[in-house]
C-alpha cells in the first residue's frame, strides 16, 4: 500500500509534538519529610555568671616540722590512707631526749629544794609564833620558801617544754585521710615550719574561686550558687561563704561553695570547677542538648523550613541552663522548628538539585 506524503508528514509531526510534551512535563516535587520537631521559644532565664576555680577538701592539713632534726623514718607515702593519730614521720630525737633528761634532773633538784624550804619555813614559823626568833629570820625563811616555789615552777615548765620538743620528733595524722603530698625524703634535715606531708580527708569537698568585688556583692545578696564540674555535672552548693575582705594584690574576693555530703562519681581535690550564680534575668533562646549535632568544630541543629525541607544550621552556643537545656547565642530564632532526632533529620535532608 502506498502512503501519501501529506499523511506521512502529519504523522511525524504528531509524534514530535508528543515527545516534546513528555520532555517538558515537570517531575513531581519531592514530598516533604515528616519529622518530630519542636518549636523554638524564648523566655526569661536567670542571667548567670561563671567563674573558674578548683575543688579542695574541706578537711585538709599540712603537717610541718616543729623542731630542728633529721628525718629518720617516713612510713607513709602519697596515696596512702592514714588513721587519726597514726605515725606518719619520725625525726632524730637525740638532742631532744637529752634536753628532756636535763630538764628532769633540774626538776628533781627543784623538788628537793622545795622540800627543804618547806621544812625550814615550818620550823621558823613555829618558833616565831612563840616569839623566840626575830622577825628578820622569819622574813628570810619566807623569802627562801617563795624562791624555792618559783624555782620548782620554772623547772616544771622547762620539763614540759623539753617533753613537748621530744614529742615534736613524732609527727602523727590529725585525722583519718589520704596523703596527697610528701615533699621530703628520709635523711633530710628539716627546720621548724618546713612542710612534711599534706593529709586530706575524703568526702567533704568544696569549690574555691576568686571573684571581683562587684560579683561578690551580687553573690552576697542571694547566697546561692551552683558548682559545675568539667564533665557537666552540676551540684547546688549547700553553703556559700563570701570572704569579708579582698586580696590587696588582685582586688578579688575569695568564695567557698560546699558540695553536698553525698556526691556520686570520682571527685578529687584540685579538679577544675566553675562557680555559677545568678546576676539577674534575661530573655533566652534554649534547646535540648539531644537536638545538637557536632560536625568537627561546628555545633548546629537540623531545622525544618517553612516549605518542609530540612537543612543543617550552625549555631553559637552558650551556657547550660539549670533544666539541662543549652542557651543559643546566635543562629536560631524563636518560632523556628528544630528536629528532635538529629539522625532522622540527617536522613531526611534533600540534596541540592533534586
VEXKOLVO-985001 format. One record per residue: x, y, z of N, C-alpha, C in turn. Coordinates in steps of 0.02 Angstrom, whole numbers, plus 32768, in hexadecimal, padded with zeros to 4 digits. Example, Ala and Ser with C-alpha at 12.3 -4.5 7.8 and 13.67 -1.06 7.14 Angstrom:
82947EE4818682677F1F818682947F5B8186;82827F90816282AC7FCB816582858002818A;
END
This chain:
802B7FC58000800080008000802C803D8000;801B806E7FE1804480AA7FD9802480E28002;804C8100802F80338137805A80428179803A;801181A5803D801B81E7801E804882128049;806B8240802A809A826C804C807882978081;803E82B58076801E82DD80AA800E82B580E8;7FF8827880E07FE8824E811A8026823E8142;805D822E8122809D821E814480B7825A816A;80B28292814C80CB82D0816D80A382DE81AD;806282D581A8803782E281E3804782B1821B;80568272820A80668240823E80A782528261;80DB8265823A811C82778259811582B48286;80EC82E4827180E38320829A80C0830F82DC;809182E282DA806D82CE8317809C82AA8348;80C88280832D80F9825D83588128828E8379;813F82C08352816E82F1836E814D831A83A5;810E832C839B80EB835383CE80E1832A840E;80D482EA840380CA82BE843D810A82B88465;814482B08444818582AA8466819682EA848B;81888322846A81988363848A816E836D84C9;812F835884C58104836184FF811B8337853A;813782FA852C815082D08562818E82EE8582;81BA830A855781F88326857381EA8364859B;81B8838B858A81AB83CA85AD818283BF85EC;8168838385F8814083778634816C83768672;816383A286A3818F83A586DE81878367870A;81C08353872A81BE831987588196832B8796;817582FD87B3814F830C87EF817D83238827;81678355884C819083728882819B833D88B9;81D9834188D781E98313890D81BC83218948;81A382EC8966817782F3899F819E830789DD;8185833A89FF81A783518A3C81A783198A70;81E0830E8A9181E482D88AC381BB82E98B01;81A782B58B23818282BD8B6181B382B38B9B;81BE82E78BC381EE82E48BFA81CD82F78C3B;81EA82DD8C7181D582F28CB481FC83318CC5;81DB83698CC681FD83A98CD181E283CB8D10;820883FC8D2781F284278D5D81F8846F8D46;81CA84988D5C81CB84DE8D4A81F385048D7E;822585288D658252854C8D92822D85878DB1;8232858E8DF1821385C68E13824785EC8E3C;823586258E548261864C8E7F823B865D8EBF;826086668EF3824286768F33827586908F64;825E86A98F9C828D86C38FCD82B5868B8FEE;82F486968FF58320866790178353868E903F;836B866E9073839C868F909E83DA869F9076;83F086DD907D842F86F1905E846786DD908E;848F86AE907884C1869090A5850786A89095;852F86A790C9857786B690C3859D867790D6;85CE866590AC85F8862B90B9863F864290C7;865A862890FE869E8639911286C685F9911C;870185F690FF872C85BA9105874A85B5914A;874E85779161876D856A91A28785852391A6;878A850891E287A284C491EC878384A7922B;87838465922E876984429269879F8439929C;878B843992DB87B984299311879384039347;87B883DD936E879983BA93A6878B83EA93DE;875183E293FE8740840D9436877184029470;878183C2947C87B083B194B287F3839E9492;882283CB9495886683BD947C889883E194AA;88D283C294B2890483DE94DF894983D394C3;8972840694C989B9840194B789E083F494F7;89FE83BB94FC8A2583A895388A6D83C1952E;8A8383ED955A8AC5840C95548AF183F7958F;8B3283FD95858B6183EF95BC8B5B842695F0;8B5D841496308B5A844496668B9A8446968F;8BCC842296788C0D842396988C4284159664;8C7F842896738CB7841D96448CD383D79650;8CD383AF961B8CED836A96208CF2834D95DA;8D0C831095D78D1282EB95998CDD82B49596;8CBF82AB955C8C89827995558CA882339557;8C8E820995828CA781C495888C768190956B;8C3681A295668C058172954C8BC98197952F;8BB1817D94F68B74819594D68B4A815794C4;8B22813F94F18AFE810094E58AC5810594B2;8AB38141949C8A7C8148946C8A9581719431;8A70816993F98A81818E93BC8A4081A7939D;8A4781C993648A0D81E5934189DB81AD9330;899B81BB933A8964818F932B8958815A9361;897F815D93978974812F93CF893D814A93FC;8913811D941588DF8130944588FB812C948B;88EC815D94B48904815F94F988C981679528;88D281519566889F8158959A88B3819095C9;888281AD95EA889081E2961A88C081CA964F;88F581EF965B892881DE968D895E81B09673;895B819A9634898E816D961A89CF8192960E;8A088171961D8A4A818E96118A57819395C6;8A6781D095AE8A7381DA95678ABB81F19559;8ADE8207958D8B24821B95848B47821A95C8;8B87820595C78BAF820496058BEF822A95F8;8C02825596298C3F827C96248C7282649658;8CB18272964A8CE7825F96798CDC828496BA;8CDC825F96F38CC9827C97338D01827E9766;8D3F827597528D76827397838D7B82B397AA;8D7A82EB97898D80832B97AB8D43833997D7;8D08832997BE8CCC833697E58CC783099822;8CDD82CA981A8CDB829C98538D0E82B29889;8D4782CA98728D7982E398A38D5E832098C7;8D3C834A98A38D1E838598C38CEB837298F7;8CC3833E98E88C91832799198CB2830A9957;8CE882E4994E8D0B82C899898D2882FF99B3;8D44833399938D5F836B99B98D28839099DF;8CEF839899BF8CB683B999E18C9D838F9A1B;8C9D834D9A138C8883219A4A8CB6832A9A86;8CF8832F9A798D2883389AB08D1D837A9AD4;8D1383AF9AAD8D0683F19ACC8CC683F19AF4;8C9483CC9ADC8C5483C99B008C5D83A49B42;8C83836F9B438C8E834A9B818CB483769BB4;8CE5839C9B9D8D0983CA9BCA8CD983FE9BE7;8CAD84199BBD8C7E844B9BD58C4D842D9C07;8C3983EF9BFC8C0C83CE9C2A8C2E83C39C6E;8C6D83AE9C6D8C9283A49CAB8C9A83E59CD1;8CA9841B9CAD8CB0845C9CCD8C6D84729CEA;8C3884629CC98BF684759CE08BE584509D21;8BF784109D248BEB83E99D618C1184079D9C;8C5184189D908C7A84369DC58C5F847A9DDA;8C4984A19DA98C2E84E39DB98BEE84DE9DE1;8BC484AC9DD08B8784A29DF68B9684929E3F;8BC684669E4B8BD884539E8F8BF4848F9EB7;8C2184B39E978C3F84ED9EB88C0B85219EC8;8BDF852E9E998BAB85609EA48B7D854B9EDD;8B6D85099EDF8B4084F29F158B6184FA9F59;8BA284EA9F608BC584F09FA08BC985399FB6;8BDD85659F898BE585AC9F9A8BA285CA9FAD;8B6E85B79F888B2C85D39F978B1585BD9FDD;8B25857E9FF08B0F8565A0328B2F858BA06A;8B718595A0668B9385B9A09C8B868604A09A;8B78861EA05E8B688665A0588B278675A07A;8AF78647A0748AB78652A0968ABF8652A0E2;8AF58632A0FC8B038632A1448B30866CA157;8B3F8697A1288B6986D3A1338BAF86C1A147;8BC98689A12B8C0D8673A13C8C408686A107;8C2A869EA0CC8C5886B4A0978C4186F8A07F;8C71871BA0608C63875EA0498C39875BA009;8C1887939FFB8BEF87989FBF8C1A87939F80;8C5987AB9F848C8487A89F498C92875F9F35;8C9887339F658CA486ED9F578C6686CE9F38;8C2B86E39F4F8BEE86CA9F308BE786E39EE9;8BFA87209EDD8BF6873B9E9A8C2687179E6B;8C6187059E828C9186E19E5A8C77869B9E48;8C58867A9E788C3C86379E6B8C03863B9E39;8BDB86709E3E8BA386789E0E8BBD86849DC8;8BF186AF9DC38C0D86BE9D818C2C867F9D62;8C4E86589D8B8C6C861A9D728C3785E99D5B;8C0085E79D808BC985BA9D6C8BAA85D09D2A;8BA086119D228B82862B9CE48BB186209CA8;8BF286299CB48C22861E9C7E8C2485D59C69;8C1F85A99C9A8C1F85619C8A8BE0854F9C62;8BA7856E9C758B6985609C4F8B6F857A9C08;8B8B85B59BFE8B9485D09BBA8BC485A59B92;8BFA858E9BB18C2A85649B8E8C0A85219B79;8BDF85079BA58BBD84C89B958B8D84D29B59;8B6885099B598B3B85179B218B62851F9AE0;8B9A85429AE28BC3854C9AA68BDF850A9A8D;8BF584DF9ABB8C10849E9AA88BDA84729A89;8B9C84769AA48B65844F9A888B5484679A42;8B5484A99A378B4784C499F48B7D84B199C3;8BBB84B299D98BF2849E99AD8BED8454999B;8BD8842C99CB8BCF83E599BD8B9783D9998A;8B6083FE99918B2883F899628B3E840D991C;8B66844299198B7D845A98D88BAB842798B8;8BD6840898DE8C0383D698C38BDD839898AC;8BA9838598D38B80834C98BF8B5B835A987E;8B45839898768B2283AB98398B5283AA97FD;8B8F83C198068BC083BE97D18BCE837697BC;8BCE834897ED8BD8830297DC8B9B82E797B7;8B5F82FD97CA8B2382E697A78B2182FE975F;8B41833797528B438352970D8B6A832496DE;8B9282F896F88BB982CB96CC8B8E829296B0;8B51828C96C88B22825C96AD8AE682829691;8ADD828196508AA682A4962F8A6E82739622;8A328285963989F88258963489BF8279960E;8997825095ED895F826995C5892A828895F3;891282C495E388DF82E4960E889A82C69605;888E82A695CC884E828695BE885882509589;882782269580882B81F2954D882482119508;884F81FB94DA884D82179497888081F69469;8892821B943488C18202940188FA823393FB;8936821893F68972824293EB8973825793A2;897282989397897182B2935289B582D0933D;89DD82E3936D8A1F8302935D8A5182EC9392;8A8E82DB937A8AC582CC93A88B0682E79389;8B17832693958B50834593738B9483359391;8B98830B93C48BD882FD93E58BE982B393DF;8C2882A393EE8C40825E93EB8C65824F942C;8C6D820F94398C9281F994758CDB8211946F;8CF5822C94A58D39824694A68D3E829194A0;8D0982B2948C8D0B82FB94858D09831C94C9;8D2E835394CF8D2B837B950C8CF583B09502;8CC883B695328C9083E4952B8C9384189563;8C74845095558C71848795848C2884929599;8C1D84B495D18BD884C295E68BB284E895B0;8B7684D095A28B4C84EF956F8B5284D0952A;8B8284A395208B8B848494DE8B55844E94D3;8B2F844F949B8AFB841E94908B1883D79487;8AF583A794A68B09836194A08AD683399477;8A96834194868A61831D94628A2283489460;89F78337943189B48354942F8982831B9432;8954831F9461892182EC946A88DD830B945D;88B482EA9434887183029425883F82CB9436;880882E0945487D382B1946487A382AC942A;87978270940F8769826993D78721827493EE;86F7828593BE86B1828E93CD869B82D693C6;86A582FD93F9868F834393F886BA836C93C9;869B8388939486BF83AE9362869E83F2935A;86C58422933F86AA8464933186D1848392F7;86AF84B092D486CE84D5929E86E7851892B9;8722852B92A28740856B92B8874E8595927A;873485D29278873E85FF923F874D86449259;876B866D922E877786B3923D874F86DD920B;8724870A922486F9873191FA8704877B9207;86EB87A591D986F287ED91E186C68805921B;86D48841923286AE885C926A866588689257;8658887C921786148887920185EC88469202;860A881091E985E887CF91E985DF87B69231;860E87C6925C860887B192A285CB87D092C2;85BD880E92B28582882F92CF8542880D92B6;854087FC9275850587DA925A84FB8795927A;853287729286852D873092A4851A873492ED;852F87679310851C876F935684D08778935D;84B18798932C846987A4933084418763932A;8456873792FE843186F892F3844986C09320;848A86BB932984A586859352849D86409334;848E863E92F2848385FE92D184B185F99294;84CB85BC928884F785B1924F84F68567923D;850D855992008511851591E78559850791D4;857184CB91E485B484B591D185AF848B9193;85D1849F915E85D0847C911D8614845C9112;8615841A910C865383F69100866283F290B5;869F83DD90A586B483DA9060868D83A89037;867283749057864C8341903286028353902B;85EF8390903F85AA83A69038857E839C9075;8595837A90A7856C836F90E3856483B1910A;852883BC9122851883F89148850183E5918E;8517840B91C0850483FF920484F284429224;84B78443924384A4847F926884CE848392A8;84ED84BB92B4851784C392EF84EC84C3932E;8500849D935F84DA849B939E84E884D893C9;852384F693BF8534853393E38565855C93BA;8559859D93B6858585CA939185A285FC93C2;85E4860093C48607862D93F1862D866093C8;8619869F93CE863C86D793AD866986F893E0;86AA86F893D486D88714940486CA875F940F;86D38778944B86C387BF945986F987F09443;873087D79428876688039413877D87F293CC;879E882293AC87B88818936988048812936B;881F87ED933C886787E6933688848829931C;88B18849934188CA888A932A88F4888692EA;890F884B92DB89388845929F890E883C9260;88D88813926488AF8805922A886C8829922B;885A88479263881A8869926A87DF883A925E;87E787FB927287B287C9926B879E87B092B0;8762879392B18746877892EF8740872C92E8;87568709931B875386BF9319870E86A7932E;86F78672930A86B68654931886C08609931F;869E85EC9351869D85A4935A8656858B9353;864C8557932C860A85399321860E84EF9333;85EC84DB936885EE8495937F85C284699354;85DD842F934085B683FE931A858D83D49349;855883B4933085318387935B855C83509379;8547833793B2856E830493D5857682C593AB;854182B1938785448274935E854482889315;857D827F92F58585828F92AE859A8250928A;8575823D925685858201923085BF820E9200;85E781DA91F4861E81E191C5865F81F491E9;869581F391C286D7820391DD86E2824E91DB;86EB826B921486FA82B3921A873782B99247;876A82DD922E87A982E2925387BC832C925D;87E0833A929387F9837E929C882683929262;882183D0924E884983EA9216882683E791D3;87ED83C391CE87C883C1918F87AD8406917E;87AB8415913D878F84559126874484579133;872C8490914586E5849A915286D384E29144;869484ED9134867A8530912A8645853E915D;8645857C91758610859291A285DF85BA9179;85A085A49179856C85C49150853985E39180;852A8623917684F9864591A084D4867A9178;8498868A918E846C86B7916A847E87009178;847C87289142848687719148844D87979128;84128777912083D98798910283B3876990D4;8387878690AA8360875F907A8366877D9034;835D87539001835E87698FBB8336873A8F91;831D87528F5682FA87288F26832C86FA8F04;831E86BA8F04834E86898EEB832C86578EBD;834F86468E86833A860F8E59836585D38E6B;8345859A8E798369855E8E8D834885218E6E;837184ED8E62835884AF8E45837684748E6C;835784398E67837383FE8E8983B683EA8E6B;83E083D08E95842383BA8E7F841E83808E4D;83E883578E5183E1831E8E2483D683328DDC;83C183708DD083B583878D8C83F483A08D69;842A83A78D8E846783C48D71848E83908D49;84B283AA8D1784DD83808CEC852283A08CED;855583768CF2859A838E8CF185BB83798CB1;85CF83A98C8885F3839C8C49863883BC8C4F;866783948C6686AA83AE8C7186A883E38CA7;86BB84218C9586BA84588CC58678847E8CC4;864984698C9B860A848D8C9285D284698CB7;85AC848E8CDD857184748D00853384918CDF;850184688CD284C584808CB2848A84528CBC;845484618C98841684398C9B83FA84338C55;83CB84048C4D83A583FE8C0F836384228C1A;8353844F8BEC831484748BF082E884608BB6;82A784638BC0827784578B8A825A849B8B75;826984AD8B37825484EF8B1F820A84F08B10;81F2852B8AFD81AA85348AF1819085088AB8;81BC84FB8A8581A684D18A4E81AD84868A5D;81C284768A9981C884308AAD820D84138AA5;823A84348A81827D841A8A7782A5841E8AB8;82D383EE8AC082FD83EA8AFC834484008AEA;8361842A8B1483A584448B0783CB84498B48;840E84458B42843A844B8B7C844784958B89;844784A98BC9845384EE8BDC848984F08C12;84BF85158C0584F4851D8C3784DE854F8C6C;84F085428CAB84DB856C8CE38518857F8D0D;850E85B58D32853F85C78D65851D85BD8DA8;8538858F8DCF851885798E0C8534859E8E49;850A85A08E7C851E85C08EBA8520858E8EF4;850485A38F2B8509857C8F6984D385468F6D;84DD85188F9A84AB84E58FA9847E85008FE0;843D85018FD3840D851A900383FF84E69039;83DD84FC906D83D084CF90A583A584949092;8379849B905F834E8464904A836E84369017;83AF8441900883D384168FDA83D6842F8F93;83AA845F8F8083AD847B8F3D83EB84A78F35;83FD84B28EF5843984DA8EE78424851B8EC5;843F85518EDC842E85938EC2844C859B8E7B;842485BA8E4E843A85C88E0A844986138E06;848886238DF8849C866A8DF3848F86878DAE;8497865E8D7A848D86778D35847F863D8D08;8456864B8CD2844886198CA0840285FD8CA1;83DB860D8CD4839985F08CDA836B86258CFA;832E86288CE082FD86598CF982C086358D13;829C86588D3E825E863C8D59822C86318D20;820885F98D2281D785E98CEF81EF85B78CBC;823185AD8CB5824A857C8C85824285368CA1;823E85068C72823384C08C85827584998C81;828684778CB782C584528CBD82B584088CC4;82DA83DE8C9F82CF83968CA382E6837C8CE7;82BC83548D0582CE83378D46830383018D3E;82FF82DA8D08832E82A38CFC835C82B68CC2;839B82C78CD083C982DC8C9A83D582A68C66;83D582678C7B83E282318C4A83AA822C8C17;836D822D8C2F8334822B8C01833382698BD4;834682A28BEE834782DE8BC6837D82DA8B90;83B782BE8BA183ED82B88B6F83D8828C8B35;83B282588B43839B822B8B0D8366824D8AE2;834682808AFD831082A08AD8832882DD8AB0;836782EE8AB5838183288A90837F83198A45;836283468A1D835D833C89D48399835D89B3;83C28337898F83FC8354896F83E7838B893E;841283BC8935840483F3890883FE83D988C0;83CF83F5889B83C683E38855839383AC884C;8378839288828345835C887C830383758896;
END
